[in-house]
């Protein structure tokens, strides 16, 4: 079976300098692949290459098709990128913001939402529990609500792959857990997958199906969460006994 995403010997970076070096992996449908590693190791740069926002060398394929051969609008139907909360410049309503996710599917000169588009928008709002806020301006929302709006917009885009770059930053713990649960439910439906960059290793333990540990732009190790997070790999890369530190903290909770 062909993986939904195949990355082979990829190099990429900025201004002629490679940040990511010779990284290879595959992602199967129904999988949340989490990318971890210290600050500056290239996690966000790799996501930008997967979204074809920066040039790359090597191969990045969706199914059997190289992403560099896919037109931008067509690629937007297959790959969506969700980043940390950004500034809100336009006070659209929740519904209007989520509806923006459908425009890559509209081929007419004058964009007009079809009945199918509206159904998908409504379904996306329901998936993240925003029906009651549909007419609220997004500049009136809390950080957690706003990130749920952007996630619903991503769902409305209906891609095969969601790329998430630290989507839980600046969110309360409740919203962090809820957002990742929404993503987990989404990827289990139809032929979908997620590639998620996270710093919080507890969240990685909770939501990852597979993990890639980056070190200085290279793939240090990869596998199931327990194969990466419960071995010496983290200490080698982070220069700290992460498991011991986590265990000591857990004891303070009286566990």
Secondary structure, 3 states (H helix, E strand, C coil): CCCCEEEEEEEEEECCEEEEEEEEEEECCCCEEEEECCCCCCHHHHHHHHCCCCCCEEEEEECCEEHHHCCHHHHHCCEEEECCCCCCCCCCEHHHHHHHHHHHHCCCCCCCCCHHHHHHHHHHHHHCCCHHHCCCEHHHCCHHHHHHHHHHHHHHHCCCEEEEECCCCCCCHHHHHHHHHHHHHHHCCCCCEEEEECCCHHHHHHHCCEEEEEECCEEEEEECHHHHHCCCHHHHHHCCCHHHHHHHHHHHCCC
